[in-house]
Amino acid sequence: MTRARTLTQWGIGISAAVVLTACGGGGEDDPEDDRPASASYGLETLMPAVAKAVGEEDYVHLGIGDHRGRAEVQVDLAWADDPELRALTGDEPGEFLEFRRVSGRMYVGGEAADNTWTWLPDDDPRALGEDEDFDSGAASVLLALDVPGDYEALVEAVDKVQNEGEEEAAGVASTHYVVTVDSQAWRDALPEHSVHRQFDVEDALRLDLWIDEASLPVRLEYSGTGDDDARIDYTNWGTPVAVVEPEDARPVGTRSS
């Protein structure tokens, strides 16, 4: 994703409306070098094992950006009984915009909103990007974040898997896989506002995926057509951070307003 497009997508310089006026393990240890099973997956075992590992978690921190490694969106995401998120967009002082999903509401505030907070119900059509007359900015994409769903959708979409060996990614000992995906099959299984549907990609999409010894994603990278690049770093699996409702937040009208 180009920087200009990324900033637009994630709500930097946002409008006043937005500030809201199979397998189980799959592989087997190699007896010769005692590699973890996650280093031994193939076409039939990689994505089922990763999807299973992700499905057994309920929290992760996401750093979303491009291949240069600058995460322009930082998200703490929990998807247990009461889904929560805390996201910070932007990478320059004064441009940071914060989103919080907690107690059934989507709050927006922070520096780019003059340190004021407003909110909508998180199922409001405006927050979900379903109202053409309301600029939801990043809210609809954030509400559509579904890490388990991303990998479940990949299980049936993968056409080829290549093991590139053991590497370090983000300071984590990982196995690097190159995965060829039927992009249309993957996108069809994702929600309309999924972050992965914000990119124009080739029909046969190459994903670079790094997973740790527990088969959990460490990093995912791919390139779209043109200059669009995507990189997602996954950290702090299973270590949630409490999302606090901001004080003095104002509701934005009603659904019919």
Secondary structure, DSSP 8 states (H G I E B T S, - for coil): --HHHHHHHTTTT--TTTTT---SS----BTTTTB-GGGS--TTTHHHHHHHHHHT--EEEEEEE-TT--EEEEEEEE-SSS-EEEEEE-SSTT--EEEEEETTEEEEESGGGTT--EEEETT-TTTTT--TTS--TTHHHHHT--HHHHHHHHHTTEEEEEEEEEEEETTEEEEEEEEEEEHHHHHHTS-TT-GGGSS---SEEEEEEEE-TTS-EEEEEEE-STT-EEEEEEE-TT--------TT-EE---TT-
